[in-house]
Amino acid sequence: MQFLKILFQNNFQKVIFSFFFLLAPIYTQAQDLQLAEEYFRNKDYVKAKDSYQKIIAAGNIQPRTYYNFMDCLYALNQLDEAEKFVRKQIKQNPEMPLYDVDLGVVLEKRGNTKLAEKQYNLIIKYYKQSVSGTNAAANAFMKAEKLEWAEKMYLESRKYTKKPVLHSQALAELYGIMNKTDDMIKEYINLAVESEQNLTLVQNSLQDELKDEVQLEKLERVLLAQVQENPTQRVYIDLLLWLYVQQKNFKQAFIQAKAIDKRFKLRGQGILDVGFIAYENKDYAGAQKIFEYLIKEYPEGNTYPSARRYLILSKEEIIKTTFPIDKQRVREVIKDYDGMIADLGKNTNTLDAMQNVAMLYGFYLDSKDTATVLLNEAIKFGEFDPRFVAKCKIALGDITLLKGEPWDASLLYSQAEKLQKDALIGYDAKLKNAKLSYYKGEFELAQAHLDILKTATTREIANDAMDLSLLIQNNTLTDEDTLSRAMREYARIDQLLFQNKNTEALAALDKMLKDFPKHSLTDEIYWQKSKIFTKEGKNDKVLEMYQKILVEYPTDVLGDDAFFYSAKLYEEKLNNKPKAMELYKEMLTKYSGSIYIADARKRFRALRGDSQ
């Protein structure tokens, strides 16, 4: 037994020794590589070369080792050794175009341009016969920054195989790197034509590659030409429709959607999708036309219920954004909602309509009691749906605040938040409570809510939270400070505006300008006054407020807002198209980083008379 134990111990020691004996070279090579790369980073190419040579001599040529070693030889101008080394690699690895291409690179560095070109042409001649060989050779050319030769590799392979759309994706990506936009577009379209399954890939790629409007216009011209030449090829129309949606040109998107719908008998579904997108992008007039068309064309179709509902929603949004508010049109929309509810009954399909009617009564017809009754009724019908109940609780909170009962409003918002704590509606309720605290001058409590909302929700609510938080931070110091007193008064006025007490709010804003001259809130006061004048339809007064911001605070946060909306006012309300065009054009350079730039450029083009 003792003998076996001694034998086991001796053998175990031999195994351990053998294990470490085998590991030793690996450990040494790792040390050598680490040392070589340190020399290389420090541009000590002599020592780096010597270290890499040891690793290569051990037969361990990884790509990084190879490239760094070659760079050392180039840096030391040891081109003879570089050529000798590459030729050795070609001999040992005859089917690796990486080394074939690098031989051409070495020849170029030695001044043998003609020999290098001959080498590159031999590579193309050899590898063009197979798809995998072509891809490997093209990648080697690209690695060596020989993009034109990579292009030639793909094109010669295409020519040899007689497949005109072969390598379309690879070529498109290459042309993107080379900034050959026209060729890139052509290849992506080839890829889409090759198979409908590639359409999403092509759309995503084009969305990533085409960064400015000039490039998008090129794509539009190509697609329009293809639609004319190939009217039965749906892929071109699909791409054109997709492009117009990307450009938010819903008028043209609608035209293309109708063409697809008629040609392929789709019964309106694609058109409905365009209508939804137009609505989500706040093109309510365009959305209204789309939904009206669907109701007329497919009164018995599957699209009818959604089209009818969104038609009323579009009309409602148009009324709410057209000033002064036309109460008669509000009543007409309520009548439309009532008609839909009567046809479909009070059920899950009409819950949102019931809530919308209540809010129209409360905010636009000053019928707060009617609104409260309707919302409580809606809650009763939708009690099985916590999300809908939470929405109605928020709506009730808004109506309660309109009545001047902030404590009851806060309770309703808190109930809504509890029902949908980690959902969008819950975050909306928390934001409402933050604003309530802000209205009351409880800025620390408001900030506590806002700090959570800045990171814990959707972009829209996060942005609103950030804006309000910055407003409070920039205009409060201590309770005794002038900034804080002004902020409390401004917050109180904000509540008056929410309650539609515009006359009272306007008088209070004017008083603030007298009581707190040249205050940091002055541009915000001008902005609030512009919103009141907008609601009253006093366009000259609106423009006056914009001009005050632009003269006194041109570089502050509201500068680009005032500039863009001045141009928009000239275009849409003051009927001065030349002035609007001038301002849009000026904005492209004056506020190049503004969020309004894309819209300004689009409006400028439309006024200039570019084809839409």
C-alpha positions as CSV (number, residue, x, y, z in Angstrom):
1,M,0.0,0.0,0.0
2,Q,2.9,2.4,0.9
3,F,4.6,1.4,-2.4
4,L,1.5,2.4,-4.4
5,K,1.2,5.7,-2.5
6,I,4.9,6.6,-3.3
7,L,4.4,5.6,-6.9
8,F,1.3,7.8,-7.2
9,Q,3.1,10.8,-5.7
10,N,6.1,10.4,-8.1
11,N,3.9,10.1,-11.1
12,F,1.8,13.1,-10.0
13,Q,4.9,15.1,-9.7
14,K,6.0,14.1,-13.2
15,V,2.6,15.0,-14.6
16,I,2.7,18.5,-13.0
17,F,6.3,19.0,-14.2
18,S,5.3,18.0,-17.7
19,F,2.3,20.3,-17.6
20,F,4.4,23.3,-16.6
21,F,7.1,22.3,-19.1
22,L,4.5,22.4,-21.9
23,L,3.1,25.7,-20.6
24,A,6.5,27.4,-20.5
25,P,6.8,28.2,-24.2
26,I,3.3,29.5,-24.3
27,Y,3.9,31.8,-21.3
28,T,7.2,33.0,-22.9
29,Q,5.5,33.8,-26.2
30,A,2.8,35.7,-24.4
31,Q,5.5,37.7,-22.6
32,D,7.3,38.3,-26.0
33,L,4.1,39.5,-27.6
34,Q,3.3,41.8,-24.8
35,L,6.8,43.3,-24.9
36,A,6.7,43.6,-28.7
37,E,3.4,45.5,-28.7
38,E,4.7,47.8,-26.0
39,Y,7.7,48.6,-28.2
40,F,5.4,49.1,-31.1
41,R,3.1,51.5,-29.3
42,N,6.2,53.5,-28.2
43,K,7.4,53.5,-31.9
44,D,10.6,51.8,-30.9
45,Y,10.5,49.8,-34.2
46,V,13.9,48.2,-33.9
47,K,13.1,46.5,-30.7
48,A,9.6,45.8,-31.8
49,K,10.8,44.1,-35.0
50,D,13.3,41.9,-33.0
51,S,10.5,40.8,-30.6
52,Y,8.1,40.1,-33.4
53,Q,10.7,38.0,-35.2
54,K,11.1,35.8,-32.2
55,I,7.3,35.2,-32.2
56,I,7.2,34.5,-35.9
57,A,10.2,32.2,-35.7
58,A,8.2,30.1,-33.2
59,G,5.5,29.7,-35.9
60,N,2.9,31.9,-34.3
61,I,1.9,34.4,-36.9
62,Q,-1.4,36.0,-35.9
63,P,-2.9,38.8,-38.1
64,R,-2.0,41.5,-35.6
65,T,1.6,40.2,-35.3
66,Y,1.9,40.1,-39.1
67,Y,0.6,43.6,-39.7
68,N,2.7,45.1,-36.9
69,F,5.8,43.4,-38.1
70,M,5.3,44.6,-41.6
71,D,4.7,48.2,-40.3
72,C,8.0,47.9,-38.4
73,L,9.8,47.0,-41.7
74,Y,8.1,49.9,-43.5
75,A,9.0,52.3,-40.7
76,L,12.6,51.2,-40.8
77,N,12.6,51.3,-44.7
78,Q,13.7,47.7,-44.8
79,L,11.8,47.0,-48.0
80,D,14.1,44.1,-49.2
81,E,13.4,42.2,-46.0
82,A,9.7,43.0,-46.3
83,E,9.5,41.7,-49.8
84,K,11.4,38.6,-48.9
85,F,9.1,38.0,-45.9
86,V,5.9,38.4,-47.9
87,R,7.1,36.1,-50.7
88,K,7.9,33.5,-48.1
89,Q,4.3,33.8,-46.7
90,I,2.9,33.4,-50.2
91,K,4.9,30.3,-50.7
92,Q,3.7,28.8,-47.4
93,N,0.1,30.0,-47.9
94,P,-0.7,29.9,-51.6
95,E,-4.5,30.5,-51.2
96,M,-4.3,33.6,-49.0
97,P,-4.8,36.8,-51.1
98,L,-3.8,38.9,-48.1
99,Y,-0.1,38.1,-48.8
100,D,-0.6,38.5,-52.6
101,V,-1.9,42.0,-52.1
102,D,0.8,42.9,-49.6
103,L,3.4,41.9,-52.2
104,G,1.9,44.5,-54.5
105,V,2.1,47.0,-51.6
106,V,5.8,46.3,-51.0
107,L,6.5,46.7,-54.7
108,E,4.7,50.1,-54.8
109,K,6.7,51.2,-51.8
110,R,9.9,50.3,-53.7
111,G,8.8,52.4,-56.6
112,N,7.8,49.5,-58.9
113,T,4.4,50.8,-59.7
114,K,4.0,48.8,-62.9
115,L,5.0,45.6,-61.2
116,A,2.6,46.3,-58.4
117,E,-0.3,46.8,-60.9
118,K,0.7,43.6,-62.7
119,Q,0.5,41.8,-59.3
120,Y,-2.9,43.3,-58.5
121,N,-4.3,42.3,-61.9
122,L,-2.9,38.7,-61.5
123,I,-4.8,38.5,-58.2
124,I,-8.0,39.6,-59.8
125,K,-7.5,37.2,-62.7
126,Y,-7.0,34.3,-60.3
127,Y,-9.6,35.0,-57.7
128,K,-12.5,36.3,-59.8
129,Q,-13.5,32.7,-60.6
130,S,-15.0,32.0,-57.2
131,V,-17.3,34.1,-54.9
132,S,-15.4,33.2,-51.8
133,G,-12.0,34.0,-53.4
134,T,-13.4,37.3,-54.7
135,N,-14.6,38.3,-51.2
136,A,-11.2,37.3,-49.6
137,A,-9.2,39.2,-52.2
138,A,-11.5,42.3,-52.1
139,N,-11.2,42.3,-48.3
140,A,-7.4,42.2,-48.6
141,F,-7.4,45.1,-51.0
142,M,-9.6,47.1,-48.6
143,K,-7.3,46.2,-45.7
144,A,-4.4,47.6,-47.7
145,E,-6.6,50.7,-48.5
146,K,-6.7,49.8,-52.2
147,L,-10.4,50.6,-52.5
148,E,-10.4,51.0,-56.3
149,W,-8.8,47.6,-56.7
150,A,-11.4,46.1,-54.4
151,E,-14.1,47.6,-56.6
152,K,-12.4,46.2,-59.7
153,M,-12.2,42.8,-58.0
154,Y,-15.9,42.7,-57.4
155,L,-16.8,44.0,-60.9
156,E,-14.5,41.6,-62.7
157,S,-16.0,38.7,-60.7
158,R,-19.5,39.9,-61.7
159,K,-18.4,40.1,-65.3
160,Y,-16.8,36.7,-65.3
161,T,-19.8,34.9,-63.7
162,K,-22.3,36.9,-65.9
163,K,-24.3,37.7,-62.7
164,P,-25.1,41.4,-62.9
165,V,-26.3,41.7,-59.3
166,L,-23.5,39.5,-57.7
167,H,-21.7,41.3,-54.8
168,S,-24.3,44.1,-54.7
169,Q,-24.3,44.4,-50.9
170,A,-20.5,44.3,-50.7
171,L,-20.2,46.8,-53.5
172,A,-22.8,49.1,-51.9
173,E,-20.9,49.1,-48.6
174,L,-17.6,49.8,-50.5
175,Y,-19.1,52.7,-52.4
176,G,-20.4,54.1,-49.1
177,I,-16.8,54.1,-47.8
178,M,-15.6,55.7,-51.1
179,N,-18.3,58.3,-51.0
180,K,-19.6,57.3,-54.4
181,T,-23.2,57.9,-53.5
182,D,-24.7,57.3,-56.9
183,D,-23.0,53.9,-57.3
184,M,-23.9,53.0,-53.7
185,I,-27.6,53.8,-54.4
186,K,-27.5,51.7,-57.6
187,E,-26.1,48.7,-55.8
188,Y,-28.6,48.8,-52.9
189,I,-31.4,49.0,-55.4
190,N,-29.9,46.0,-57.2
191,L,-29.9,44.1,-53.9
192,A,-33.6,45.0,-53.3
193,V,-34.6,44.0,-56.8
194,E,-32.7,40.7,-56.5
195,S,-35.0,39.5,-53.6
196,E,-37.9,41.1,-51.7
197,Q,-36.4,39.6,-48.6
198,N,-33.5,42.1,-48.9
199,L,-35.9,45.1,-48.8
200,T,-35.7,45.7,-45.1
201,L,-31.9,45.4,-45.1
202,V,-31.7,47.9,-48.0
203,Q,-34.0,50.4,-46.2
204,N,-32.0,50.1,-43.0
205,S,-28.7,50.5,-44.9
206,L,-29.9,53.5,-46.9
207,Q,-31.2,55.1,-43.7
208,D,-27.7,54.8,-42.2
209,E,-25.8,55.9,-45.3
210,L,-27.8,58.8,-46.7
211,K,-27.2,61.5,-44.2
212,D,-28.2,64.7,-46.0
213,E,-31.0,65.9,-48.2
214,V,-28.9,66.1,-51.4
215,Q,-28.2,62.4,-51.1
216,L,-31.9,61.7,-50.5
217,E,-32.8,63.7,-53.5
218,K,-30.4,61.5,-55.6
219,L,-32.2,58.4,-54.4
220,E,-35.6,60.0,-55.2
221,R,-34.5,60.8,-58.8
222,V,-33.2,57.3,-59.3
223,L,-36.4,55.7,-58.0
224,L,-38.7,57.9,-59.9
225,A,-36.9,57.0,-63.1
226,Q,-37.1,53.3,-62.3
227,V,-40.8,53.6,-61.5
228,Q,-41.4,55.1,-64.9
229,E,-39.3,52.5,-66.7
230,N,-40.6,49.5,-64.7
231,P,-44.2,50.3,-63.6
232,T,-45.0,46.7,-62.7
233,Q,-41.9,46.3,-60.5
234,R,-43.3,46.9,-56.9
235,V,-39.9,47.1,-55.2
236,Y,-39.3,50.6,-56.7
237,I,-42.6,51.9,-55.6
238,D,-42.1,50.4,-52.1
239,L,-38.7,52.1,-51.8
240,L,-40.1,55.4,-53.1
241,L,-42.9,55.2,-50.5
242,W,-40.4,54.4,-47.8
243,L,-38.3,57.3,-48.9
244,Y,-41.1,59.8,-48.7
245,V,-42.0,58.6,-45.2
246,Q,-38.4,59.1,-44.2
247,Q,-38.5,62.7,-45.6
248,K,-41.9,63.2,-43.9
249,N,-43.3,64.1,-47.3
250,F,-46.7,62.5,-46.6
251,K,-48.4,64.1,-49.6
252,Q,-46.1,62.1,-51.9
253,A,-46.2,59.1,-49.6
254,F,-50.0,59.1,-49.9
255,I,-49.8,59.2,-53.7
256,Q,-47.4,56.2,-53.8
257,A,-49.4,54.3,-51.3
258,K,-52.5,54.7,-53.5
259,A,-50.6,53.6,-56.5
260,I,-49.5,50.4,-54.7
261,D,-53.0,49.8,-53.3
262,K,-54.7,50.0,-56.7
263,R,-52.1,48.0,-58.6
264,F,-51.9,45.2,-56.1
265,K,-55.4,45.4,-54.7
266,L,-54.4,45.7,-51.0
267,R,-57.7,47.1,-49.8
268,G,-56.2,50.1,-48.1
269,Q,-53.9,48.6,-45.4
270,G,-50.7,50.3,-46.7
271,I,-52.5,53.6,-47.0
272,L,-53.8,53.3,-43.5
273,D,-50.2,52.8,-42.3
274,V,-49.1,56.0,-44.0
275,G,-52.0,57.8,-42.3
276,F,-50.9,56.5,-38.9
277,I,-47.3,57.7,-39.5
278,A,-48.6,61.1,-40.7
279,Y,-50.7,61.5,-37.6
280,E,-47.8,60.5,-35.3
281,N,-45.6,63.1,-37.0
282,K,-48.3,65.7,-36.4
283,D,-49.2,66.3,-40.0
284,Y,-52.9,66.3,-39.1
285,A,-54.1,67.9,-42.3
286,G,-52.4,65.3,-44.4
287,A,-53.6,62.5,-42.1
288,Q,-57.2,63.8,-42.4
289,K,-57.1,63.6,-46.2
290,I,-55.7,60.0,-46.0
291,F,-58.4,58.8,-43.6
292,E,-61.2,60.6,-45.5
293,Y,-60.0,58.7,-48.7
294,L,-60.1,55.4,-46.9
295,I,-63.6,55.9,-45.6
296,K,-64.8,56.8,-49.0
297,E,-63.0,54.0,-50.9
298,Y,-63.5,51.2,-48.4
299,P,-66.6,51.8,-46.3
300,E,-67.0,48.1,-45.8
301,G,-63.3,47.3,-45.5
302,N,-61.2,46.2,-42.5
303,T,-59.6,49.7,-42.5
304,Y,-62.9,51.5,-41.9
305,P,-63.1,51.5,-38.1
306,S,-59.5,52.7,-37.6
307,A,-59.8,55.3,-40.4
308,R,-63.0,56.7,-38.9
309,R,-61.5,56.9,-35.4
310,Y,-58.3,58.6,-36.6
311,L,-60.2,60.9,-38.9
312,I,-61.9,62.4,-35.9
313,L,-58.7,62.5,-33.9
314,S,-57.0,64.3,-36.8
315,K,-59.9,66.9,-36.9
316,E,-59.6,67.3,-33.2
317,E,-55.8,68.0,-33.3
318,I,-56.3,70.5,-36.1
319,I,-58.9,72.4,-34.0
320,K,-56.6,72.4,-31.0
321,T,-53.7,73.8,-33.0
322,T,-55.7,76.4,-34.9
323,F,-56.1,79.7,-33.1
324,P,-58.2,81.2,-31.9
325,I,-60.1,78.0,-31.0
326,D,-63.3,77.7,-33.0
327,K,-65.9,76.4,-30.4
328,Q,-68.4,75.5,-33.1
329,R,-65.8,73.2,-34.7
330,V,-65.2,71.7,-31.2
331,R,-68.9,70.9,-31.0
332,E,-68.8,69.3,-34.5
333,V,-66.0,67.0,-33.4
334,I,-67.9,66.1,-30.3
335,K,-70.9,65.2,-32.5
336,D,-68.6,63.0,-34.6
337,Y,-67.4,61.2,-31.5
338,D,-71.0,60.8,-30.3
339,G,-72.0,59.3,-33.6
340,M,-69.2,56.8,-33.5
341,I,-70.1,55.9,-29.9
342,A,-73.7,55.5,-30.8
343,D,-72.8,53.2,-33.7
344,L,-70.4,51.0,-31.8
345,G,-71.8,51.3,-28.3
346,K,-70.1,52.2,-25.0
347,N,-67.5,49.5,-24.9
348,T,-63.8,48.8,-25.2
349,N,-63.7,50.1,-28.7
350,T,-65.0,53.5,-27.7
351,L,-63.4,54.1,-24.3
352,D,-60.8,56.5,-25.7
353,A,-63.5,58.4,-27.6
354,M,-65.5,58.9,-24.3
355,Q,-62.4,60.3,-22.6
356,N,-61.7,62.6,-25.6
357,V,-65.2,64.0,-25.5
358,A,-64.8,64.8,-21.8
359,M,-61.6,66.7,-22.3
360,L,-63.1,68.7,-25.2
361,Y,-65.9,69.8,-22.9
362,G,-63.6,70.6,-20.0
363,F,-60.8,72.4,-21.8
364,Y,-62.5,74.0,-24.8
365,L,-66.1,74.5,-23.9
366,D,-65.5,75.4,-20.2
367,S,-68.0,72.6,-19.2
368,K,-66.0,71.2,-16.3
369,D,-68.9,69.4,-14.6
370,T,-69.9,67.7,-17.8
371,A,-66.3,66.6,-18.3
372,T,-66.2,65.2,-14.8
373,V,-69.4,63.2,-15.2
374,L,-68.3,61.8,-18.6
375,L,-64.9,60.7,-17.2
376,N,-66.4,59.0,-14.2
377,E,-68.8,57.2,-16.5
378,A,-65.8,56.2,-18.7
379,I,-64.0,54.8,-15.7
380,K,-67.0,52.7,-14.8
381,F,-67.1,51.1,-18.4
382,G,-63.3,50.6,-18.4
383,E,-62.7,49.5,-14.8
384,F,-61.3,46.2,-16.1
385,D,-58.4,48.1,-17.8
386,P,-56.0,49.6,-15.2
387,R,-54.2,51.5,-18.0
388,F,-57.4,53.2,-19.2
389,V,-58.5,54.0,-15.6
390,A,-55.1,55.6,-15.0
391,K,-55.5,57.8,-18.1
392,C,-58.9,58.9,-16.9
393,K,-57.6,59.6,-13.4
394,I,-55.0,61.9,-15.0
395,A,-57.7,63.6,-17.1
396,L,-59.9,64.0,-14.0
397,G,-56.8,65.5,-12.2
398,D,-56.5,68.0,-15.1
399,I,-60.2,69.0,-14.9
400,T,-59.9,69.3,-11.1
401,L,-56.9,71.6,-11.5
402,L,-58.9,73.7,-14.0
403,K,-61.5,74.1,-11.2
404,G,-58.7,75.4,-8.9
405,E,-58.5,72.4,-6.6
406,P,-54.8,71.4,-6.7
407,W,-54.9,69.1,-3.7
408,D,-57.6,66.9,-5.2
409,A,-55.8,67.0,-8.5
410,S,-52.6,65.8,-6.8
411,L,-54.5,62.9,-5.2
412,L,-55.9,61.8,-8.6
413,Y,-52.4,62.0,-10.2
414,S,-51.0,59.9,-7.4
415,Q,-53.8,57.3,-7.8
416,A,-52.9,57.1,-11.6
417,E,-49.2,56.7,-10.8
418,K,-49.9,53.9,-8.4
419,L,-52.1,52.1,-11.0
420,Q,-49.3,52.2,-13.6
421,K,-46.2,52.8,-11.6
422,D,-43.5,51.6,-14.1
423,A,-45.4,52.5,-17.3
424,L,-45.5,55.6,-19.5
425,I,-48.8,56.7,-17.9
426,G,-47.4,56.4,-14.4
427,Y,-44.5,58.6,-15.5
428,D,-46.9,61.1,-17.0
429,A,-48.8,61.2,-13.7
430,K,-45.5,61.8,-11.8
431,L,-44.7,64.6,-14.1
432,K,-48.1,66.1,-13.5
433,N,-47.5,66.0,-9.7
434,A,-44.0,67.6,-10.3
435,K,-45.7,70.5,-12.1
436,L,-48.2,70.9,-9.3
437,S,-45.4,71.2,-6.8
438,Y,-43.8,73.7,-9.2
439,Y,-47.0,75.7,-9.5
440,K,-47.2,76.0,-5.7
441,G,-43.5,77.1,-5.5
442,E,-42.4,73.9,-3.8
443,F,-39.3,73.7,-6.0
444,E,-37.3,71.2,-4.0
445,L,-40.2,68.7,-4.1
446,A,-40.7,69.3,-7.8
447,Q,-37.0,68.7,-8.4
448,A,-37.2,65.4,-6.5
449,H,-39.9,64.2,-8.9
450,L,-38.0,65.6,-12.0
451,D,-34.7,64.0,-11.1
452,I,-36.4,60.6,-11.3
453,L,-38.2,61.4,-14.5
454,K,-35.0,62.7,-16.3
455,T,-33.6,59.2,-16.4
456,A,-36.5,56.8,-15.9
457,T,-38.8,57.2,-18.8
458,T,-39.4,58.0,-22.5
459,R,-37.6,60.8,-24.4
460,E,-40.6,63.1,-24.5
461,I,-41.3,63.0,-20.8
462,A,-37.6,63.0,-20.0
463,N,-37.2,66.2,-22.1
464,D,-40.1,67.9,-20.4
465,A,-38.7,67.0,-17.0
466,M,-35.3,68.2,-18.0
467,D,-36.6,71.5,-19.4
468,L,-38.7,72.2,-16.2
469,S,-35.8,71.2,-14.0
470,L,-33.4,73.6,-15.8
471,L,-35.9,76.4,-15.6
472,I,-36.1,75.9,-11.9
473,Q,-32.4,75.5,-11.3
474,N,-31.5,78.6,-13.4
475,N,-33.9,80.8,-11.6
476,T,-33.8,79.9,-8.0
477,L,-31.2,80.5,-5.3
478,T,-32.6,81.1,-1.8
479,D,-36.1,81.9,-0.5
480,E,-35.0,85.5,0.0
481,D,-33.4,86.0,-3.4
482,T,-34.9,88.0,-6.2
483,L,-34.5,85.0,-8.5
484,S,-36.6,82.8,-6.3
485,R,-39.4,85.4,-5.8
486,A,-39.6,85.9,-9.6
487,M,-39.6,82.1,-10.1
488,R,-42.5,81.6,-7.7
489,E,-44.5,84.3,-9.5
490,Y,-43.7,82.9,-12.9
491,A,-44.8,79.4,-11.7
492,R,-48.1,80.8,-10.5
493,I,-48.6,82.4,-13.9
494,D,-47.8,79.0,-15.5
495,Q,-50.7,77.6,-13.6
496,L,-53.0,80.4,-14.8
497,L,-52.1,79.5,-18.4
498,F,-52.9,75.8,-17.7
499,Q,-56.3,76.9,-16.4
500,N,-56.9,79.0,-19.6
501,K,-57.0,82.2,-17.6
502,N,-55.1,84.0,-20.3
503,T,-56.2,87.6,-19.6
504,E,-55.1,87.3,-15.9
505,A,-51.9,85.6,-16.9
506,L,-51.0,88.3,-19.5
507,A,-51.5,91.1,-16.9
508,A,-49.3,89.2,-14.4
509,L,-46.6,88.7,-17.1
510,D,-46.5,92.4,-17.9
511,K,-46.3,93.2,-14.1
512,M,-43.3,90.8,-13.9
513,L,-41.5,92.7,-16.6
514,K,-41.9,95.9,-14.5
515,D,-41.1,94.3,-11.1
516,F,-38.1,92.3,-12.4
517,P,-36.5,94.2,-15.2
518,K,-33.7,92.4,-17.2
519,H,-34.4,89.3,-15.2
520,S,-33.1,85.9,-16.4
521,L,-36.7,84.9,-16.9
522,T,-37.4,87.8,-19.4
523,D,-37.1,85.7,-22.5
524,E,-39.4,83.1,-21.0
525,I,-41.9,85.8,-20.2
526,Y,-41.8,87.0,-23.9
527,W,-42.3,83.4,-25.0
528,Q,-45.3,82.9,-22.7
529,K,-46.8,86.1,-24.0
530,S,-46.3,84.9,-27.6
531,K,-48.3,81.8,-26.7
532,I,-51.1,83.8,-25.3
533,F,-51.2,86.1,-28.3
534,T,-51.1,83.0,-30.6
535,K,-54.2,81.6,-28.9
536,E,-56.0,85.0,-29.3
537,G,-55.0,85.2,-33.0
538,K,-53.0,88.4,-32.5
539,N,-50.2,87.6,-35.0
540,D,-48.6,91.0,-35.0
541,K,-48.2,90.8,-31.2
542,V,-46.8,87.2,-31.5
543,L,-44.2,88.5,-34.0
544,E,-43.3,91.4,-31.7
545,M,-42.5,88.9,-28.9
546,Y,-40.4,86.8,-31.2
547,Q,-38.5,89.9,-32.2
548,K,-37.8,90.9,-28.6
549,I,-36.3,87.5,-27.9
550,L,-34.2,87.7,-31.1
551,V,-32.9,91.2,-30.3
552,E,-32.3,90.8,-26.6
553,Y,-31.5,87.0,-26.3
554,P,-30.5,85.8,-29.8
555,T,-28.1,83.1,-28.5
556,D,-30.2,81.9,-25.5
557,V,-32.1,78.6,-25.6
558,L,-35.3,80.2,-27.1
559,G,-33.4,82.0,-29.9
560,D,-33.8,79.3,-32.6
561,D,-37.4,78.7,-31.5
562,A,-38.2,82.4,-32.0
563,F,-36.4,82.5,-35.4
564,F,-38.1,79.4,-36.8
565,Y,-41.6,80.3,-35.6
566,S,-41.2,83.9,-37.0
567,A,-40.6,82.3,-40.4
568,K,-43.5,80.0,-40.0
569,L,-45.7,82.9,-38.9
570,Y,-44.8,84.8,-42.1
571,E,-45.5,81.8,-44.2
572,E,-48.8,80.6,-42.7
573,K,-50.5,83.6,-41.1
574,L,-49.0,86.8,-42.5
575,N,-49.0,85.6,-46.1
576,N,-45.5,86.9,-46.7
577,K,-43.8,84.0,-48.5
578,P,-40.7,85.9,-49.6
579,K,-39.9,86.9,-46.0
580,A,-40.6,83.4,-44.8
581,M,-38.3,82.0,-47.4
582,E,-35.5,84.5,-46.5
583,L,-35.7,83.6,-42.8
584,Y,-35.7,79.8,-43.5
585,K,-32.6,80.2,-45.6
586,E,-30.9,82.4,-43.0
587,M,-31.7,79.9,-40.3
588,L,-29.8,77.1,-42.2
589,T,-26.6,78.9,-41.4
590,K,-27.4,81.0,-38.3
591,Y,-28.8,78.0,-36.3
592,S,-27.3,75.1,-38.0
593,G,-27.5,72.9,-34.9
594,S,-31.2,73.5,-34.2
595,I,-33.8,70.8,-34.0
596,Y,-35.8,72.8,-36.5
597,I,-33.2,72.7,-39.3
598,A,-34.8,69.8,-41.2
599,D,-38.2,71.4,-41.2
600,A,-36.8,74.8,-42.1
601,R,-35.0,73.2,-45.1
602,K,-38.1,71.4,-46.2
603,R,-40.2,74.5,-46.0
604,F,-37.6,76.6,-47.8
605,R,-37.5,74.1,-50.7
606,A,-41.3,74.1,-50.9
607,L,-41.5,77.9,-51.1
608,R,-38.7,77.9,-53.7
609,G,-40.9,75.7,-55.8
610,D,-38.9,72.5,-55.8
611,S,-40.9,69.5,-57.0
612,Q,-42.6,67.6,-54.2
